[in-house]
Amino acid sequence: MNSEKNHYSCIVTGEKRYIPPSLAKVKISKFGSEDDFRKHFVSPSAAKLLRAGTTVDEIRKQLNITDL
């Protein structure tokens, strides 16, 4: 199996995260398709900052992300 297939890029930070196939299957079923899950994936660290009230732009500025 291609290991890159199980890596998902965060839409906020661009960070790539490995998600085990068993967990990915559960998440994908909630979104309907793997493409939809990839389009909406937010890493746990970014999700924590978003829940704390930090905006996407503030997170990107804080992490010096300019290419997204």
QUIPEHU-V681742 format. One line per field, one symbol per residue. ss: DSSP state (A for helix, B for strand, O for the rest). psi: psi as a letter, one per 20 degrees, with the letter a starting at -180 (. if undefined). A space follows every 10 residues. Layout:
# QUIPEHU-V681742
ss=???
psi=???
This chain:
# QUIPEHU-V681742
ss=OOAAAABBBO OOOOOBBBOO AAAAAAAAAA AOOAAAAAAA OOOAAAAAAA AOOOOAAAAA AAOOOOOO
psi=qphhhjpppp igiippqppq hhhhggghhh ihqhghghhj ppqhhhhghg hijprghggh ghjloij.
